[in-house]
Each structure stands twice: as C-alpha cells, then as structure tokens.
Amino acid sequence: MARSTMDLPSGVEIFRKSLRIRFTWNGVRRCETLPYPATPKGIKAASQLRDQVRSLIKLGLLDDTKYTELFPGSVVLLNSIPTFHEYAQLWLDGRVITTGTRNNYKGALNLYWIPPLALIRLDQITPTLLRRIIAATDWTSPGVRRNALVETVDDSGSGSS
C-alpha cells in the first residue's frame, strides 16, 4: 500500500514529531530539523524559512555566520569550529595527569559542563552564558564548585597533580 502523505511544500518533511527542511548549499545537500510542530502553522513557518534560505543562497548571502543564525541548534560544524564537547575531549586527552586527576576532571565535565554546553560551538560560548550555567547549577558543596570552576580552567598542561 502506498504511503499517503500530507500536501507539504517542496523541501519540507515531517521527521519524527518535528519538521525538517532540505536544501543544497555549496554543492552539499543540507537537512536541518526545526523545532516546529507538524501543524499547519509549523509547516508554514518551515516553508518560509526554507524559502528564505534558498533566497540567501541564490543571492550569495548565506555564509557560515548566517547559517548558524538561522540554525543555532545545528550539529553541522562550520569552519571546523569544534563544539564544547569535542574541545573538552581534546583538552582532556592532551593533559599529562594521573588517572585519579583525569577521572576527577572527567567527572566534573560530565556532571556540570557537558550537559548544558555539549553541542554549543566554542565561538558561541560567552561569559554571560557561563555565568548563567554556574548560577543555575546545584553545587553539592563549595569545594565541588571551586574544583569544577578552577581545576578544569588551568590550561598550563601540568594539571593539579
């Protein structure tokens, strides 16, 4: 039996419970999932966004900055700017430290920093964002807070052990 589909605009599709748009940019087929529900209003918004993207591409005005503006939650890495999670892993792998110190760093990263920052590109992390995360975090003790803030910031390569 053929699958019946709603009459969706070109380049717009339902993906799980959200909408997804497809377009080609710089010779690469792109697919971005949007936070819009699969309702007539959401479909209209997705179609308008796709039309805007296609117009920007046609006029040569879509660049990496505009792309990240239009799709802030995109996992597409533009200009090889790593996400926080990727950088944190590189940072941890580059440390010359004892196993216990590595486990402490890894624990602090996984508990306090990775959940809110994992998919955010480094160039989008601001002091204000970090202050908000710090203020919203339920620290178990002042010592844990100090270690999570100070120990993981030392970038000398020597570690604390």
C-alpha positions as a printed NumPy array, in Angstrom:
array([[ 0.   ,  0.   ,  0.   ],
       [ 1.398,  3.39 , -0.931],
       [ 2.143,  5.746,  1.909],
       [-0.198,  8.702,  1.962],
       [ 1.486, 11.999,  2.659],
       [ 0.18 , 15.358,  3.581],
       [ 0.439, 18.012,  0.927],
       [ 3.702, 19.509,  2.187],
       [ 5.603, 22.335,  0.49 ],
       [ 8.664, 21.394, -1.529],
       [11.691, 20.652,  0.659],
       [ 9.663, 20.34 ,  3.866],
       [ 9.057, 16.982,  5.514],
       [ 7.826, 15.581,  8.785],
       [10.612, 13.984, 10.801],
       [ 9.534, 12.244, 13.978],
       [ 7.365, 14.892, 15.648],
       [ 9.14 , 17.873, 14.104],
       [ 9.646, 19.359, 10.683],
       [12.76 , 19.153,  8.588],
       [13.804, 21.228,  5.594],
       [16.153, 20.212,  2.802],
       [18.225, 22.422,  0.553],
       [21.547, 22.431, -1.292],
       [24.289, 24.86 , -0.269],
       [27.81 , 24.947, -1.727],
       [27.076, 21.731, -3.599],
       [26.197, 19.862, -0.388],
       [22.696, 18.622,  0.35 ],
       [21.709, 20.005,  3.756],
       [18.987, 18.78 ,  6.058],
       [18.011, 20.737,  9.166],
       [15.453, 19.621, 11.728],
       [13.434, 22.535, 13.058],
       [11.751, 22.987, 16.429],
       [ 8.385, 23.475, 14.739],
       [ 5.497, 21.069, 15.336],
       [ 3.886, 19.308, 12.385],
       [ 0.896, 21.65 , 12.381],
       [-0.309, 23.939,  9.591],
       [ 1.313, 26.902, 11.384],
       [ 4.599, 24.991, 11.832],
       [ 4.582, 23.83 ,  8.201],
       [ 4.061, 27.399,  7.024],
       [ 6.953, 28.629,  9.198],
       [ 9.24 , 25.841,  7.921],
       [ 8.329, 26.626,  4.32 ],
       [ 9.034, 30.324,  4.858],
       [12.402, 29.537,  6.444],
       [13.324, 27.265,  3.535],
       [12.311, 29.997,  1.065],
       [14.466, 32.483,  2.978],
       [17.438, 30.095,  2.93 ],
       [17.044, 29.445, -0.798],
       [16.851, 33.198, -1.475],
       [20.001, 33.828,  0.561],
       [21.798, 31.055, -1.331],
       [20.643, 32.409, -4.693],
       [21.852, 35.92 , -3.795],
       [25.147, 34.593, -2.438],
       [24.392, 35.954,  1.028],
       [24.35 , 32.708,  3.012],
       [27.62 , 32.369,  4.877],
       [28.664, 30.413,  7.961],
       [27.583, 33.172, 10.328],
       [24.136, 33.499,  8.76 ],
       [23.773, 29.689,  8.714],
       [24.413, 29.466, 12.463],
       [21.965, 32.346, 12.984],
       [19.244, 30.511, 11.071],
       [20.041, 27.098, 12.567],
       [21.536, 27.666, 16.051],
       [20.966, 24.046, 17.089],
       [22.642, 22.593, 14.008],
       [25.239, 19.909, 14.527],
       [26.909, 20.871, 11.26 ],
       [30.367, 22.135, 12.1  ],
       [31.108, 25.174, 10.021],
       [34.686, 26.387,  9.532],
       [35.8  , 23.479, 11.736],
       [34.837, 25.312, 14.924],
       [34.503, 22.496, 17.431],
       [31.664, 22.086, 19.86 ],
       [32.353, 22.294, 23.571],
       [32.126, 18.506, 23.857],
       [34.709, 17.949, 21.113],
       [37.085, 20.504, 22.597],
       [36.629, 19.153, 26.126],
       [37.599, 15.689, 24.896],
       [40.662, 17.055, 23.074],
       [41.602, 19.071, 26.157],
       [41.274, 16.06 , 28.437],
       [43.206, 13.8  , 26.04 ],
       [46.044, 16.363, 25.87 ],
       [46.58 , 16.5  , 29.634],
       [49.549, 14.739, 31.226],
       [47.952, 13.827, 34.54 ],
       [47.402, 10.897, 36.844],
       [44.448,  8.58 , 36.372],
       [42.732,  9.904, 39.507],
       [43.026, 13.517, 38.327],
       [41.766, 12.542, 34.875],
       [38.749, 10.838, 36.442],
       [38.045, 13.925, 38.587],
       [38.215, 16.207, 35.527],
       [36.08 , 13.819, 33.509],
       [33.509, 13.642, 36.294],
       [33.299, 17.433, 36.607],
       [32.976, 17.847, 32.844],
       [30.307, 15.152, 32.51 ],
       [28.302, 16.312, 35.505],
       [28.453, 20.103, 35.236],
       [29.67 , 21.249, 31.829],
       [28.8  , 18.726, 29.128],
       [25.005, 18.668, 29.68 ],
       [24.425, 22.398, 29.07 ],
       [27.298, 23.027, 26.641],
       [27.909, 19.818, 24.651],
       [26.504, 20.923, 21.28 ],
       [27.417, 24.605, 21.513],
       [30.29 , 25.754, 19.311],
       [33.172, 27.359, 21.178],
       [32.683, 30.704, 19.44 ],
       [29.121, 30.85 , 20.798],
       [30.082, 30.351, 24.443],
       [30.103, 33.691, 26.218],
       [30.999, 34.728, 29.762],
       [27.319, 35.524, 30.313],
       [26.295, 32.01 , 29.274],
       [28.871, 30.513, 31.643],
       [27.684, 32.741, 34.493],
       [24.108, 31.601, 33.895],
       [25.152, 27.954, 33.96 ],
       [27.163, 28.485, 37.148],
       [24.252, 30.296, 38.822],
       [21.745, 27.617, 37.794],
       [23.916, 24.694, 38.915],
       [23.052, 22.986, 42.189],
       [26.568, 22.534, 43.601],
       [26.858, 19.849, 46.266],
       [29.431, 21.888, 48.214],
       [31.655, 24.97 , 47.878],
       [34.635, 22.666, 47.35 ],
       [32.94 , 20.883, 44.444],
       [32.051, 24.259, 42.903],
       [35.636, 25.508, 43.327],
       [37.098, 22.352, 41.787],
       [34.676, 22.383, 38.856],
       [35.477, 26.032, 38.153],
       [39.191, 26.257, 38.932],
       [40.701, 22.852, 38.316],
       [39.29 , 22.453, 34.824],
       [40.246, 26.004, 33.797],
       [44.014, 25.595, 34.386],
       [45.365, 25.225, 30.851],
       [49.055, 25.052, 31.678],
       [49.116, 21.365, 30.746],
       [50.522, 20.402, 34.127],
       [47.265, 19.568, 35.843],
       [46.852, 19.759, 39.586],
       [48.625, 16.511, 40.404]])
